[in-house]
């Protein structure tokens, strides 16, 4: 009698998306199983405005480490810097982004980087989509009861973009 073939479920892959910011960094965690996406968690790592910039960078590093420890993602993705900001802001964002990349890598996560245009295209189908459209599409794609904050929605969009590129 021939052995029955067992149907195996696709493996679950947990993905962390990061929307970097020096004051507020969004994070979003999703699971991908086959082509299905499901929401795990999202939020914002906020730094203390009253602290010196190096101390805020340390807060970002520690905050992302806590998110990684709590949710145990296997992959991570971060949004690249867009150029339509002033040089001083770009430098601060670059520092914050570097610290966040380091935190992910020191936790052993393979990290992909995506342009804002590619992230918007992945969730809204249009690379120039406004933040509100990205926020709404993230809500729809992950079947959320309400829209996440802009920072968290952007991070979830980064995670969805990473899932689409697996």
Phi and psi in degrees as a GROMACS rama.xvg file:
@    title "Ramachandran Plot"
@    xaxis  label "Phi"
@    yaxis  label "Psi"
@TYPE xy
-67.8778  145.477  UNK-2
-70.7405  139.332  UNK-3
-73.2762  139.732  UNK-4
-79.3928  129.076  UNK-5
-90.6579  138.527  UNK-6
-84.3095  120.319  UNK-7
-97.4179  139.799  UNK-8
-75.7876  144.356  UNK-9
-60.7154  146.863  UNK-10
-67.7177  141.314  UNK-11
-81.6723  133.155  UNK-12
-121.832  121.424  UNK-13
-93.7891  130.173  UNK-14
-124.9  133.925  UNK-15
-104.378  125.285  UNK-16
-107.206  141.043  UNK-17
-127.768  127.549  UNK-18
-109.791  98.6487  UNK-19
-71.2664  146.544  UNK-20
-160.75  148.806  UNK-21
-79.971  -21.6602  UNK-22
-105.839  -37.9624  UNK-23
-140.811  119.273  UNK-24
-111.537  121.653  UNK-25
-83.2493  145.921  UNK-26
-133.898  148.737  UNK-27
-144.352  136.054  UNK-28
-122.5  127.694  UNK-29
-131.19  161.841  UNK-30
-112.247  140.895  UNK-31
-119.445  126.065  UNK-32
-129.483  107.869  UNK-33
66.1181  -124.683  UNK-34
-98.6386  -3.68772  UNK-35
-83.7718  135.338  UNK-36
-111.787  142.404  UNK-37
-139.407  146.124  UNK-38
-75.0873  138.173  UNK-39
-114.694  -55.7784  UNK-40
-164.498  159.849  UNK-41
-157.754  163.607  UNK-42
174.504  -167.976  UNK-43
-133.548  131.777  UNK-44
-93.3106  113.159  UNK-45
-104.189  140.31  UNK-46
-100.882  158.023  UNK-47
-76.1313  118.512  UNK-48
-59.8985  -31.0193  UNK-49
-78.4239  -12.4813  UNK-50
-86.7194  157.948  UNK-51
-66.7482  154.818  UNK-52
-56.3395  -44.9188  UNK-53
-58.8792  -34.9348  UNK-54
-68.7195  -35.6905  UNK-55
-67.1812  -36.7299  UNK-56
-63.3113  -39.3711  UNK-57
-64.2308  -38.4103  UNK-58
-62.4203  -41.0816  UNK-59
-61.6302  -45.9867  UNK-60
-59.2599  -49.8365  UNK-61
-65.1006  -41.8879  UNK-62
-62.0827  -43.4415  UNK-63
-68.1685  -35.5506  UNK-64
-59.7611  -39.885  UNK-65
-65.2372  -41.2203  UNK-66
-62.54  -44.8403  UNK-67
-63.1806  -44.5056  UNK-68
-63.098  -39.0395  UNK-69
-71.4071  -36.3943  UNK-70
-112.063  -10.3501  UNK-71
49.5755  55.6562  UNK-72
-69.4572  156.598  UNK-73
-98.6771  -23.8413  UNK-74
-134.898  157.43  UNK-75
-139.607  157.129  UNK-76
-145.282  147.944  UNK-77
-134.126  145.088  UNK-78
-78.5375  138.937  UNK-79
-75.0288  164.106  UNK-80
-76.9477  134.668  UNK-81
-92.0532  156.893  UNK-82
-95.039  -1.40959  UNK-83
-87.4681  38.8862  UNK-84
-129.724  165.694  UNK-85
-72.3823  157.679  UNK-86
-57.7826  -40.8134  UNK-87
-62.8194  -44.6663  UNK-88
-64.2931  -39.419  UNK-89
-62.6457  -40.2877  UNK-90
-64.5437  -45.3801  UNK-91
-63.2307  -42.3209  UNK-92
-63.9625  -38.6556  UNK-93
-62.2719  -41.3432  UNK-94
-62.5881  -47.4409  UNK-95
-60.9109  -44.3822  UNK-96
-60.6381  -42.2746  UNK-97
-61.3858  -42.3211  UNK-98
-64.4186  -41.4219  UNK-99
-67.3791  -39.4905  UNK-100
-62.3135  -45.0806  UNK-101
-60.0342  -44.0439  UNK-102
-59.8694  -45.6823  UNK-103
-63.6909  -45.1503  UNK-104
-67.1793  -38.3952  UNK-105
-70.2321  -16.3451  UNK-106
-93.2638  10.0613  UNK-107
78.2369  17.5959  UNK-108
-88.835  128.059  UNK-109
-63.8388  134.817  UNK-110
-124.338  129.155  UNK-111
-109.802  150.816  UNK-112
-118.618  134.915  UNK-113
-130.79  142.223  UNK-114
-71.8421  153.258  UNK-115
-56.0723  -37.199  UNK-116
-61.6511  -44.4438  UNK-117
-67.1831  -37.9402  UNK-118
-63.7889  -47.2984  UNK-119
-61.691  -39.2767  UNK-120
-63.8823  -37.6551  UNK-121
-65.5213  -34.16  UNK-122
-103.556  -31.6459  UNK-123
-110.642  -10.8236  UNK-124
80.1092  4.81582  UNK-125
-145.823  122.203  UNK-126
-68.5755  -11.5494  UNK-127
-110.591  17.7449  UNK-128
-58.7552  138.665  UNK-129
-70.1207  159.8  UNK-130
-53.6776  -39.2664  UNK-131
-64.0351  -37.5498  UNK-132
-69.1017  -40.9488  UNK-133
-61.7514  -45.2627  UNK-134
-58.383  -45.5864  UNK-135
-67.0451  -41.802  UNK-136
-67.6481  -36.5641  UNK-137
-61.8382  -43.9237  UNK-138
-58.4156  -44.3762  UNK-139
-68.8647  -49.0154  UNK-140
-61.9096  -34.3809  UNK-141
-100.678  5.88876  UNK-142
53.8635  50.7312  UNK-143
-88.2293  147.893  UNK-144
-67.144  -35.2825  UNK-145
-141.976  167.382  UNK-146
-75.0194  137.228  UNK-147
-72.9319  167.892  UNK-148
-59.8856  162.14  UNK-149
-56.9922  -46.038  UNK-150
-63.3145  -44.0648  UNK-151
-67.9993  -39.638  UNK-152
-62.927  -41.7162  UNK-153
-62.6605  -40.4643  UNK-154
-66.6366  -41.6388  UNK-155
-62.8863  -37.1561  UNK-156
-63.2949  -38.4118  UNK-157
-63.186  -42.5715  UNK-158
-64.0868  -41.5337  UNK-159
-62.7597  -41.5454  UNK-160
-59.0651  -43.6292  UNK-161
-62.9234  -42.5261  UNK-162
-61.1439  -39.2663  UNK-163
-67.1735  -23.4983  UNK-164
-96.9569  7.8657  UNK-165
